[in-house]
Amino acid sequence: MIPEEIYKRRRRHNNTPESILLIIANYVVTSVLFTSVSATSWFFAVVMAGLIWYNVYIIRRNREEYTRVNIIVYIVAWVGIVGLFFLTRNI
């Protein structure tokens, strides 16, 4: 029989912070979007608006987790996404 303490040690899906999961989700969505859809498409605008809404929702839901360091990492991640956009447009 498995003791209950094993399940209590694995909180929050193997202890991955929500801020890191949000950054990973942003990179996955934008990478697929940048490589498959032109930037002038209406679908591009709709997906980016949905991604912005999702980011606002997650950040407001987990406001206590976003410290100064997490906010800096989040901003640097978005700078990387903008760089990825220009990289995929020049290829």
TALIN-V857274 format. One record per pair of residues at least 6 apart in sequence whose C-alpha atoms are under 7 Angstrom apart, sorted by the first residue. I is the first residue (numbers start at 1). J is the second residue. D is the distance in Angstrom with one decimal. If there is no record, write none. Layout:
((I/J/D) (I/J/D))
This chain:
((23/74/6.9) (23/77/6.8) (27/81/6.7) (34/85/6.2) (34/88/6.6) (35/88/6.5) (37/44/6.5))
